[in-house]
Amino acid sequence: MHLKLRPLLEKLPIVGGMQITMLSPPKVQWIFTGGRLALGLQSELVTRTLRKVVADILSDMLVVPNQIFVHWLEGRVLQNDIDLDTLAFPEPEFVMRLCVKSVTGTLDTQSKWSCCASSQMSDAYVMLQLGCFTYQTPAIRHSWQDSFDFLIFTTNQYVNVNVFAQDITYRDVRLGSVEGLTVEHILQRPDGTWRLTRTNDADVADGEEFEVHLTAQFFFLRPSFASVASGKGPANHQAFLFVHLRSCRGMLNDYCSGARIRFCSEGETVLSKGSSYHPMLDDTAIATPTQKMVEHLWETSVHELGEKQTMKSIVEITGLSPEEVSAIVFARPTFTMRWGQFVTVGIKDVEHFSVQISLELEGFRGRAYADLELPLTADDLMATEDWVLDQPLILKPHLENSGDKILHSDVVETLLTVCEGIEMLARST
């Protein structure tokens, strides 16, 4: 487990919240009890399936970059410039471009592997897992050249390397894994071989030893046009878009749960998690149109005037107190569809890319109920200050995809932040 105390405040209670995450997927074990039903649940197929389901759920909730953010602040702390939303989304520190070069080993003369004519493994493949991301090399006879891009959130993250091969009956056999390997170790030795440790399920004979050869490049994330070393295979990114997916408004309440946002760029698709429904509080003292006006004034003025001057202007226009304005700005009550998710979109052509954003509802999977009339382009993002787009985007409904059913009650707007626009892979070390 990894625990961070954030944000730090200038006065009591000093700590405003905490971030909880796991550096690698947990290993889950259990024993069923309760008679005949327990005996049926203990079968290998059922146990393996349940273990995978539970591990996937935990990874989706807790394994880096996923995390749980708990805070005890009632609203945005304006004087400290603290945005509680962004604290729920961890941002990567740098990119590791990892390449598996080869797997070599010493075989026992009586081993089933003695049929191999050389020390190079026959049809071996490697599984790489870092956080909740998993990649697999192809199964080939000779050395690999494909690279994989991993977003690194802390150098303490574990890099799980598991090596498999096929025996003469084409059955997958685990050769072993690299124990205790972290990003920090690879930083200290970016081109080296790592000995495999036999695990309990490793089907190799005593005396056999294997090594995996790994190479790595590291890139800082900066908004610039610095050149990037070309990668091979899946590692072909020039840049990344970091999107803080926050909320949406305008949809009927019955359709605010389970909705997903689809990001399409350069032939690839990134799909968000399902949304949750947050009902708008019925505050009779502040009418809904006034709440919407406060949100609009804040969104359109804060970047130009700053928070203090924007607050002063809204108080003068609406007659509300600063506390009431702060509560509306923090809670955004008209945005009843919430995600609270960090989304990464890889970019291959940094000068000519475009990103289409679509809203898919729970009952209409694979069909966009609404999307941007025109996709976001590189020029759109570069025209913003510091390449940061932080505003609601209007989505145009397509009623033909919902059987001509109108499922929205107002203008459909999704609130997101494209953090620093284009995060270039700026420099390798």
Secondary structure, 3 states (H helix, E strand, C coil): CEEEECCECCCCCCECEEEEEECCCCCCCCCCCCCHHHHHHCCHHHHHHHHHHHHHHHHHHHECCCCEEEECCCCCCHHHCCCHHHHCCCCCCEEEEEEEEEEEEECCCCCHHHHCCCCECCCEEEEEEECCEEEECCCECCCCCCEEEEEECCCCCEEEEEEEEECCCCCEEEEEEECCCEHHHHHHCCEEEEECECCCCCCCCCCCEEEEEEEEEEEEEECCCCCCCCCCCCCCCCEEEEEEEEEEEEECHHHCCCCEEEEEECCEEEECCCCEECCCCCCCCCCHHHHHHHHHHHHHHHHHHCHHHHHHHHHHHHCCCHHHHHHHHHHCCCCCEEEEEEEEEEECCCCCCEEEEEEECCCCCCCCCEECCCCEEHHHHHCCHHHCEEEEEECEECHHHHCCCCCEEEEEEEEEEEEEEEEEEEEEC
